[in-house]
Amino acid sequence: MLHKFSPIAPPFVKRFYVKSEIILRLILNYKYDLDRFLKWSSVNQNINSQTKLRALITMDYHRLEKGLALKMPKVGFGKDVIARLLYNIPQYVEKYDWDETALITLNTLLAYHNFNSQHGLIDQDLYKKIISWKSSVPEKFISFNQGGTTKVTKSYIIESSNIDLLKFLESRYSVRNFTDENVNIELLKKAIFMAQKTPSVCNRQSSKVYLFTSEDDKRKVLSYQNGNRGFGEQASNVLIVVSDLENFTSTGERNQCWIDGGMYAMSLVYAFHSLGLGTCCLNWSVGKGTDQALKKATGIKDSESIIMMIAVGHLPDELSVAQSPRKELEEVLIIK
Ligand SMILES: Cc1cc2nc3c(=O)[nH]c(=O)nc-3n(C[C@H](O)[C@H](O)[C@H](O)COP(=O)(O)O)c2cc1C
């Protein structure tokens, strides 16, 4: 909305109108975020979807995993967590059947029970429930053994992480020049698989990736984004990273989607880099209208917050990249 001010209007009147308009726009957009958080997160205690219940269960089994991973786990810790899991797991399995979340929880409960009993605390009720649930696990999941803790060695971590990370990081550039070659779907899947190792709050893994493969879809998606002119259409694929608000449970987590989704996107960019592909992050710094329009055009759910787009493609043999110099260490490191 542009105001036509009279040429004789005093500057403070113009400033007032401009400022009011900005504030109104901000309020409407914050309201959009607020409405979506209220509707889709479980901040209002309304656990009415599988994703919401799974998030609560994941938070709790992960509390047990974390407790068991301490240097000196406390015998019998987490009674409140156990009570919630004993209530939530049967409900979950009844409504949604056995799946990885339920199985991981079951294995974690068993690890918790084993730890306690090795230290002289035997909870017969808990053990009976675990055994009874185990007997109802479908045959196909019998060998599923994830959940609880696992032993790793310092030498394993040091050997596995022994790469020239500085060189790896320094050789990643935002790429705005791609060849015509399409990226093989298996390579795209491999990068997304690698990004799955990204840390997330309580391991809730709210991030997802929409992958657009057809030329038409790619063009359509890019038409909603304002920073890809001159190179977007050269990219083999465009991905949209989203974070599902149904995974978040409290007021304090109102911005968590941007953290978890942002970290996921970073992993994805590095995964592509490790596979020799070029990427360019594409901002989704938009208002309510554009956000809703892209969701409508692509089928992205209202519960999913769009973090960013990523253009990906094959690198030409030689290309120009923006230098994008970085700030000095002294400017960003505050040692207190
Ligand atoms: C969230 C995010 C959004 C970005 N959006 C755009 C964009 O719309 N268009 C673009 O050309 N580059 C975009 N970039 C790339 C940045 O300009 C680039 O990362 C920065 O200048 C540092 O350069 P480098 O990636 O080559 O190290 C974006 C980067 C991030 C992290």
The ligand as an ORCA input file, in Angstrom:
! r2SCAN-3c Opt
* xyz 0 1
  C      18.958    -19.139      4.071
  C      19.736    -18.658      2.885
  C      19.074    -18.081      1.828
  C      19.765    -17.691      0.686
  N      19.072    -17.193     -0.367
  C      19.716    -16.947     -1.520
  C      18.975    -16.564     -2.672
  O      17.758    -16.429     -2.640
  N      19.661    -16.375     -3.822
  C      21.022    -16.523     -3.910
  O      21.568    -16.349     -4.988
  N      21.747    -16.887     -2.813
  C      21.128    -17.115     -1.633
  N      21.839    -17.525     -0.535
  C      23.282    -17.708     -0.641
  C      24.076    -16.643      0.113
  O      24.118    -15.481     -0.631
  C      25.479    -17.213      0.390
  O      25.362    -18.361      1.186
  C      26.404    -16.246      1.115
  O      26.671    -15.114      0.355
  C      27.743    -16.918      1.426
  O      28.343    -17.389      0.247
  P      28.732    -18.902      0.020
  O      27.488    -19.715      0.196
  O      29.257    -18.984     -1.373
  O      29.759    -19.266      1.032
  C      21.176    -17.863      0.619
  C      21.839    -18.427      1.710
  C      21.137    -18.824      2.823
  C      21.868    -19.479      3.971
*
